[in-house]
Amino acid sequence: MASDLQHEDLLIKLRAKLNEEKIKLWESPYYGQTSDGKITKELEELAQKYAHTLSMECSTVLQALVDLQSHSLERVKANEEFKESGVATLRVKATIPGQKPRQFNVQKKLSVPGAEVITAVGTEIGAAESRVKLIYNGRVMKPSLPLQEQGIKNGVQIMALVMAETPEEIKQEDDMYMEMKSTRDDAMLLSEYAGDLAEDEYMKLEDQSGKAIQLPCHERRALMVGLALHERGRTAVMQENYPLALVLLLEADRQLSECNSSVLESVDNWALLQLDIAWCYLCLQSITSAADAFQRLTKAEQSFHRTYGPNMERLMAIKGNAANERVLLMRLYLLQGIVAYHQNRRLDARKLLDKAEVELNTLRVDDKGVAALMELGWSQAQARCGLRATAGDVDRAHHYLDELRRTKEEERIKHKETRKGSNVPVSERNISVLLEMGFSRRAAVLALRASSDDVAEAARIIHDRPEMMAESSGSSLETSASEESLIEPDEKLVTELIAMGYEARQVLAALRHAYNDAEAATEMLLSGKIPEDATEDPSTSSKCTSCKDKKQVRMEKQQRKKAREQALHRLSSAIRTDEDDHYDTSLQQEEQFLVQYKSLL
């Protein structure tokens, strides 16, 4: 890879000089017929000039100029052919396990489906079509859609990934694709029965402090599938199966793109996915994906700023420590520096790589300390995180991790209590503090009320539970009909109230609206003031009058519950719960890339 990077480095420098001097290698005097049919004298003189400037061998520079000239001539010819016949030339770079990347052209009309290009690429490299995945502009090419509908144009660069080919690896990938399908099917099943499920029974997405994040029902499926696919992709990354990982991560990105919730803009899941995709581009040596990587890293940086604060001030106010999140920033700076290098922004590249080096040096941990903490029962990821948060002190790291686990468990228990509105008065001084941190006044007031006017807790709520702010746009005491529909009336209370002479429909509605509070439900029934939106669905109340109907309904509910439990069990194996996973790295790969690219600058 080092020699490839050195050659690419030379091409970057030569392109910059040619653009600066407005030299076109495909035109006279650098290209034309010579007496012996070889290189023109002007091109040789240009090579000597650049060789002297770059302190390199003239033959090396000349060969690089000839390569650039050949590519330019091919583009000119392809453009002319496309204008005349409509046949587009697609430049393909194939990444084949165990081999050097191959580059070749495929010519097709843009009206043909993607399957024809996949077939042509498979034939060229001698791989089965089912093992070939084509990626353009950060998206996997779809076999059924015409090229033009997928945004593919004449002359574009396409990355071809060849999936593993040994029987064991093929089985592993096939199993993972089947799991992808199962993940989609399970999430669809749960979304269909969302109305039958309690708030935490359907899907409980927790933030870093252990608090649950609530999402609209229509966004849950896309988010669940996206998170599961992200975790599958992460598993492939850890196994260094980067072709498979990239396909899974791009599909996760497509799924999450369908989720319009503001939660994605306020937590770091979205940013982590963009980092992982860019990391795969780097490990696959996909230099042509630099533009897509640049856009993804920009999104990740913006997300980190929103989530943590420009200088991590929000994170510090909430957690009191930002050591582990700096792992993400180190990788962000490293990837941004490498992308800047390939875009010939050398000054930016040097600054970013220097920042990555500073972060990397502060993140190093002693292997003996990691081993000591693992003997105490902590995982390797937890051990590294604890040591980084406590500057390498093993005893402090153990207490830190223990306190962190206890705090998160308390948050989970606390969240199980029913959320109630609060009219706690808040101080203008505390509002000002939150305003200075960049939060809106409305969010500050709502969070301070929910936290009994505690600034630190209010900042945590805004950071970790943005959906609560969105849900509180009306009165903080209001309860939606959709929430009430999730409450299952207590059978004992139903029997007692019906025995008092009230209609079953009214009893069920009152108990739902009162969250099974017997006293509150009784007051509603006595006053006759039962909200209309709390009434039971007529389709169930009118059809369950006989014992036979009720028995049938119970059987159907049991069947649905069994199906949901099976789906939830499968999804729980797909979405890992180790929140320290993204912070866990030995830093070896990052250091290798850092040394490699700094040597080129």
N, C-alpha and C positions, 0 to 999 in steps of 0.2 A: 504493500500500500504506500510505502514511503516514496518509491520511485514514481508511482502514479501521481502522488501529490506534488512532487518536484516538477514533473512534466506539466501538470495543471498550473503550478505556480508560474512557470515560464510562459505558458499561453496567456495567463491573466496579464502579466507584465507587457507582453507583446501587443495584446489587444488594446491595452491602455495607450501605448505609444502610437499605434496605428490610428486610433481614434483621435488622439491629440494632434497628430500631424495630417489628419484627414487623408490617409493613404488607402486606396482601394486596390487590394492585391489581385482582384479578378479583372482589372483593366490594364491597359498599356500604361507605362512601359514594363510593369512588373509581370504581366502575363501576355504571351504572344508567341508567334512562331520564331524559332531561332534556326540558325543554319544546321545545327546538329540535333534539333528537336528537344533540347534540354532546357535547363533553367536560364532565364535571361540574366544578362550582365547586371541590370539594375537591381534585381532581387538579390543577387550575390553581394552587391555593394551595400544594400540595405542590411543584410545579415551581418556583414563585417562591422557596420556602424553600431548596430544594436549589441553585438557581441562585446565590443569595446566598452559600451556604456554599462552593460550588465556584468562585465567581468566574467564572461563565459566563453566556451569553445565556439568558434564560428560555425563548425559543422552542426553542432547541437542546435544553435539558433536558426541556421538555414533550414534544417529539417522541420523545426517547429513552424517556420513561416510557410514552408511548402504544405504542411498539414492544414494550416489556416486557409491557405489559398485554395486547396482542394475542397474544403468544406464550403467555402464561399461560392466556388463554381457549381457545386452540387445544388446549393440553395437557388442560385440564379436559374439553373436548368429546370429545377423542380417548379419554380414560380411560373416560368414560361409554359411548361407542360400543363400546369393546372389551369392557366388562362385559356389554353387552346382546347383541352379535352375534358377538363373538370376532374381529372384524376389527381388526388392529393398525395403528397409524399409525407409519410409519417416516419420520423426518426426514432428508432427504438434502441434503448439500452437495456440489455438483458442481464439480470443478476442470477447466476447459476451456482448452486452450492458446490464448493470445491474447485471452481474454475474462475478465471479472470472474466470480468464483465465483457460482454460482446456488444458491438454497435453495428446496426445495419438499418436499411430502409425498407418500409413496406408501402406499396402504392395501392390505394383504394379510392373509390369515389366516396364522398362524404354521405351519400344516401344509403350506403350499405349498413347492415347492422353490425354491432361490435363483434358478434361471433365470427365474422369473416376475418377480421384482423387477428383475433385470438388464434384462429386456425392457421393463418399465415405465419404468425410468430412461432407457434408450436412446430410447424413444419420446418422452419428455418433453423431452429435450435435443437430439433429432434426430441421434443418433449410432448407428452400427451396433452390435448387441449384442456382436460380437467385439471392439469397441474399448473396451468399458466394463468396468472392474474395480471392484468394491465392497469396501470395507474396513470392518470393524467390530472394535473392541477389538484392533487389532493383527493381525488375520487377514483373509486374502482370502476373500470369500464363495465357497462352492463351489456351482456351479449344480445339482448333482444331489441335494444333501442338503436336507431340510426346514429351514426357518428355526429352529424351536425346537431342533433338534439341533445347531445352530451357535451356540447361546447367545443368539440374537436375541430381544428382548422388545419389547413395546409401548412406543412413545415413544423408542426409542433413536436416536442420531445415527449416520448412516452416511456415510462419505466415498466419493464417486464420482470415480474417475479416468478421464479420457478419453484413451486412447492417441493418439499422433500420427496425422494423417490424410493427409499428402501421400504420394504414391506412393513417394518415396525413403525417407521415415521409416517407412512401413508395411513396406517390404521389410527395412529395418534391424531393426525389431522382430521381424518374422517369422523372420529369420535367427537372432536371439538366442534366440527361443523354441525353434527347432529345435536350437540348440546346448545349451539346457537339457535337452532330451530326450536328445540324444546324450551329454551328461555323465552323466545317470542310467544310461543303458544301458551306457556304458563302465565306470562304477564297479561296476555289477552284474556285468559280465563278469569284472572283476578279482577281485571278492570270491568268485566261484564257483571261480576257479582259484588262490585264495590258497595252497592247499596245495602247488602246483607251483612257487611262486615263492620266491626268496631274500628275506631280510629287507628289503634295500634296493631290490630289483627291483620290488616291488609298489607301494609308496608310501613315500617318504622325506619326512617332515614335519620341517622344521628349525626350531629356535628362533632367537632373535636372535643367539646366539653361534656358530651354525653346527652345533650338535649335533643329532643326529636324535632325534625323539621316537617311541617305539614304542607301538603301539596294538593292542588285541585285534582279531582279524580281523573279528568281527561288527560292530565300530564303524567300521571303515575306510570302508565304502561311504558311510554317512551323513555322515561327516566330509569325505570327498573331495568329495561332491556339494555339501555346504554351503559349503565353501571356494570351490569353483568358481563357485557362484551368487553368493557374496559378491563375488568379483572382477568378475563380470559386472555386478552392481549398482553397484560402485565405478566401473566404466567409464561407466555411464549417468549417475552423479552428476557425473563430470568433464565430461560433455557437457551437463550441466544438464537432462537429460531425467528430471526427478524422478518423474513418474508411473510410468514403466517401472522406474526404479531402486527405488522403494518396493516394487513387486510382486516384483521379483527378491530384494530383501533380506529381505522377509517370508518368502519361500519358503526362502531360506537359513537363516533362523531356525528354520523348521519342521523342516528337515533336521537341523540341529545339535541341536535339542531331542531328537531320537531317539538321540543319542550320550550315553550315561550315564557316559562316562569322566571320571575326576577330573582329567584333563589340561585339560579345558575350564575348570575352576575355578582352574587354576594358571598359565595363559598368558593373554595379552591378546586373543586372537582374538575371544572371545565378547564382551568389553567393546567392542571396536572395532565389531563389528556393531551392538550396541545404540546406540552413538553415531551411526553412519551412518543408522540408521532414524529416530532422533530428529531428525537434521539434515534429512532429507527431509520430515518433518512440518513443520518450520519453513519450509523453502523453498516448500512447498505451501500455506502459510498455514492449516494445519489446526489451528485453535485448539481444536476439539472433541477432538483427540487428545492433549490435555495430560495426561490421566490415564494413558494408556498410555505416553506419553513419560516421565512421572515415574517409573513403575515400571521402565522400561528404563534410565533414567539411574541409578537407585538400584542396579540390578544391575551396571552398568558401574563405578560408584564402588566397590562392594564387591569386584569383581574386581580393580580396580587396587590396592586396599589389600592384597589377598591376594598379588598378583603383585609389586608394588613395595615394599610396606610402607606403613604409614599416613603416614609422612613420607619415603617413597622410600629408606629406609635400606637395604633389601635390594638395590634397584637400584644404589645407590651402592657397596655392598660388592662387587657383582658387576662392574659396568661402570666404576665410578669417576666416572661422569658421568650426569646425568639431564636434560641440557638439552633433548634432542629429545623425550623422553617428556612434557615439560611442554607440548608442543603439544597433546597429548591432554587434559591437565588443563585447559588454557585453554579448549578447546572444551567440555569437560564443565561447567566453571563457567558458561560463557556460556549453554549450553542449560538448565542447571538454573535460572539466573537468569531466563530468559525464561519457563520453565514456572511458576516461582514467581510471576512477574508475572501470568500469566493465571489463576492460582489465587488472586489477590488477597492473596498473601503478600508485601506490598511491602517490608517490612523485610528479609526473607530475599532478595528479588530484588535489592535495592540492594547488600547485602553480597556476593552471589555475582557480580554484574556488576562490582563493584569488584575482586574477586579476579581475574576474567577480564581486566580491563584491566591489572592489574599484570603478569600473565603475558604478555599480548600485547606489552606494551612491552619486556619482556626478550627476546622472541623475534624482534624485528625484525632483518633483515640487510640489508647494503648490496648493491644490485643490481650494482655494479661488482665487488664481491668474488665474487658468484655467477658473473658472466661470466668473471672471471679463472680460477676453478677449472674452469669448463666448457672453457676453452681448454686446460687440462691433462688433459682427458679424462674428467672426472667428469660425471655427469648433473646436471640441475638439482636433483633431489631430494637427491642426495648432497652437492652443493655447499651447499645450505641447511643440511642436517644438520651438515656439518662446521663451518660458520661458527657455528652456534648452540652447538655443543659447545666452541668455542674462543674465544668472546666476539668473533667477527668478525675474528680474525687469519687472513689468507689463507694465509700460510706454515704456521702451526701446523695449520690446517684440512687442508691437503694432506697433511702428515705424519700427522695423526690418521686420515684416511680410508685412507691407505696401510697404516698399522699395523692398522687395523680389518679391512681386507680380508685381510691376511696372517694375522692371528689366526684369523679365521673359516675360512680355508683349512686352517690347521693343525688346527683342531678337526675338520673334515670328514675329514681324513686319519687323525687319531687315532681317530675313531669307527669306522673301517673295521676296526680290529683287533678280534679276538674279545674280548668282555668276559669277564673271569675274576674269580672271587671273590677276596677278599683277607682275610687274617687279620692285617693290620697292626695292631699295638696302637695305641690312641688314648688321648690324654691327657684326664683329667677336666676340665682347665682349658679345653681347646678345646670339649669338650661343653658346658660352662657358657656359653661365648661364644655358641654357636648357640642354646642354650635362651633366652638373653636376647634374641635376635633374633626369638623367637616360634616357633621350630621345635620339633617334638616330639623327645623323647630318642631314640626309635628311629630317626627319620630322621637325626638328628645323628650317631649312631654309624655307621649304614650309609654315610652320605656321607663321613665322616672316613676310614673304612676304604678306600673307593673312591678317595679323594684322597691316600692316604698321610699322613693326619693334618694336612692343610693346610686351615686354616679358610676362607680365601677361596675355594679350589676347592670345598670341601664346600658352602659357601653357594650357589655357582654351580650345583652338581649338584642340590641340593634345589629351587632356583628353576627351573632350565631342564629338569630331567629327573625330574619327579615320578613318571612311570611306572616309573622304575627302583626307586624306593622301594616302589611297590606290588608290583612283580615280585619283590622281595627278601624277601617275607614269610616264606619258608622259608629253607633254607640258601642262602647266597650261592654255593655251589659246585654246587647242583643244576641239572640241565639237563632241560627239559621234553621230552616226546615230540613235541610239536608243533614245537619248534625243530629237533629231530633230523630230522623228516620233511622239512624244507626243505633238508637237506644232500644234494647230489648226489654219490654215491660216485665217486671217481676211477677211470676205466675201466682205466688201467694198473695201479693197485693191485689192482683187482678181479681182473684176469687173473693177476697174480703170486700172489695168495693162493689162488685157485682151483687154480692149478697146484701149489700145495703140498699139495693134497688136501682142502681145506675145502669145505663145501657153499656154494653161491652165496648161499643165503638168509642163512647165518650171516655170510658175508663182507660182504654189503651192510649188515647190521645193525650189525656191529662198526665198519665205516668211518663209518657215520652217527653212531654214538654217540661215536666218537673224533674226529669232525670231520676225517676223512681223514688222521689221524696214523697212519702205517704201524706204528710201534713199539707204540703203545697198542693198536691194533687186533689186532696179532699176539699181544700178551699176553692180550687177552680170549679169542682163539681157542684159545690154548694152555691157558688155565685153564678154558675152557668157561663163564666167567661173563659171559654176554652178557645185559644187561637185557632183560626180556620186552617192555617198552614200546618197545624200539628195533627190534624185529623188523619185517621188511618187511610191507606190506599183502599178505595172501594173494591178493587179487584180481589183483595184478601178478606176484607170484613164481610162482604156480602156472600162470599162463596164458602165460608168456613162455618156455616151455621149448624151443620150436622157433625156427629162424631166421626163419620166416615170421611168427610171432607177434611176434618182436622187431622185425622190420622195420615191421610195422603199428603197433606202439607208438611207434617212432621217428617215423613219419610223423604220427601223431596229436599227438605232443608238438610237432613242428615247426609244425603247423597252429595249435595252441593258442598257441605262442610268437609266431607271426606276428600272431594276433588280439590278443594282449596288447600287443605292440609298437605296433600301430596305435592301440589304445585309449589307451595311455600317451602316445603322440604327441599325440593330440587333447586329452587332459587337460592336458598340459604347456602347450598354448596357452591353456587356460582359466584356469589358476592361475598368476598371475605370480609371479616370484621376487624382485621388488624390495621388500625388507623395509623400505625407507625411505619407501615410498609414502604411508603414513598420516601421516608426519611432514612431508610436503611440502605446504606451503600458502603462498600469497602473503600471507595474513592480510587481504586486502581485504574479502572477504565478511564475515568475522568482525567486522572493525572497523565495517562499515556497520550490521550488526545491533546491535552494542554501542552505537553512537552513537544509533541509533533508539530503542532501549528505555530507555536512560538518560535521554533527553529526556522520556520519559513519566513518569519518577519524580521 
